[in-house]
Amino acid sequence: MAATPHPRVAAVGRALPRHWYDQETLLAALSAHWSSRHHNPDRLAELHRAVQVKGRHLALPLEAYPGLDGLGKANDAWIAAATDLGEAAVRDALARAGLGPADVDQLWFVTTTGLAVPSLDARLCNRLRLRREVRRTPVFGLGCAAGAGGTARAADLLRAFPGEVAVMLSVELCSLTLQRDDASIANAVSSGLFGDGAAAVVLLGGERGTTAPRGPEVVATRTVLYPDTEWVMGWEIVDGGFKVLLSGKVPEVVRGRVGPDVDAFLAAHGLARSDVRHWVAHTGGPKVLTAFGEALGLPEQALARSRRSLAELGNLSSASVLFVLGDLLDEGAARPGDLGLLAAMGPGFAAELLLLRW
């Protein structure tokens, strides 16, 4: 009996808020606000410029942020903006896949920047007029790894339901989590690095056909949790909302852990690093990307898409790696038989790995 083909990526849709600001404009606004807290404004500027981001999209106009004085107002803004962006990303993804809302059997939703009950996926079922029988799975807390992790979980479930269509949506509005009273280095770095955006992946079960261009199969997935590393990255929930926890040792952890874990994942499928042609890496920041490349012995060009996305959009948390995947699909650079590795790391501290084959 022939094995069922692997699930595959049919399309990646993306959506960005219409409010875009260059990095110097954002730095000026933050410097004015923090002038009494950061006694060395040159240091703040140094931290912002070091992340190598040219500009970012924000959920709201810049002048609206001072009025978000508390978690309630910020989260209300998150629900409104995230619903709009999520809808746009899903519609874009379905159109690229040659499918409609009625074709969707599973809707996965990941985020780490806002809360809603009913969850955003339920709201989008109403907006998009999805079928009443759609299975919804909202996931909160995987952080920057959630785009990869959610895609992996959706692909894993499609192996059990090979005739179905899954949509995996990531919406991250990092600007709405900024703690204006937090003068820590971690918050200063985050205020220069993270942006807002949404991405949706359409995945097809192995028995499901489509008229869209053929995307990569998800051959295998793996999650690796590093014990006792909760201190590396996450949120501290305070009265004002989500206070960032971001260790300066993230690049060190990546450099020390990624190589052996990727090698073990590939070896389990009879492969080595040299077999991988396309590296789809989360845009964690310039130092994180450098550590990722060094850990795997990659040439500079291997992570060019990730670096370009970082410069143009900033770190969109869980949506970033999906933007990079979308760029790869749009370029049409992959050929039949090519292998790719999609990788992201996030709170836990943990890695999410997906083996792709065109």
HELIX and SHEET records of a PDB file:
HELIX    1   1 GLN A   23  HIS A   33  1                                  11    
HELIX    2   2 PRO A   41  ALA A   50  1                                  10    
HELIX    3   3 LEU A   62  GLY A   67  5                                   6    
HELIX    4   4 LEU A   71  ALA A   97  1                                  27    
HELIX    5   5 PRO A  101  ASP A  103  5                                   3    
HELIX    6   6 LEU A  120  LEU A  128  1                                   9    
HELIX    7   7 GLY A  143  ALA A  145  5                                   3    
HELIX    8   8 ALA A  146  ALA A  160  1                                  15    
HELIX    9   9 CYS A  174  THR A  177  5                                   4    
HELIX   10  10 ILE A  185  LEU A  193  1                                   9    
HELIX   11  11 GLU A  230  VAL A  232  5                                   3    
HELIX   12  12 VAL A  250  ALA A  267  1                                  18    
HELIX   13  13 ARG A  273  ASP A  275  5                                   3    
HELIX   14  14 PRO A  286  LEU A  296  1                                  11    
HELIX   15  15 GLU A  300  LEU A  303  5                                   4    
HELIX   16  16 ALA A  304  LEU A  313  1                                  10    
HELIX   17  17 SER A  317  ALA A  319  5                                   3    
HELIX   18  18 SER A  320  GLU A  331  1                                  12    
SHEET    1   A 5 ARG A   8  ALA A  15  0                                        
SHEET    2   A 5 ASP A 196  LEU A 204 -1                                        
SHEET    3   A 5 VAL A 165  LEU A 173 -1                                        
SHEET    4   A 5 GLN A 106  THR A 111  1                                        
SHEET    5   A 5 ARG A 135  PHE A 140  1                                        
SHEET    1   B 2 HIS A  19  ASP A  22  0                                        
SHEET    2   B 2 GLY A  55  LEU A  58 -1                                        
SHEET    1   C 4 GLU A 217  LEU A 225  0                                        
SHEET    2   C 4 ALA A 350  ARG A 357 -1                                        
SHEET    3   C 4 LEU A 339  GLY A 346 -1                                        
SHEET    4   C 4 HIS A 278  ALA A 281  1                                        
SHEET    1   D 2 MET A 233  VAL A 238  0                                        
SHEET    2   D 2 GLY A 241  LEU A 246 -1                                        
END                                                                             
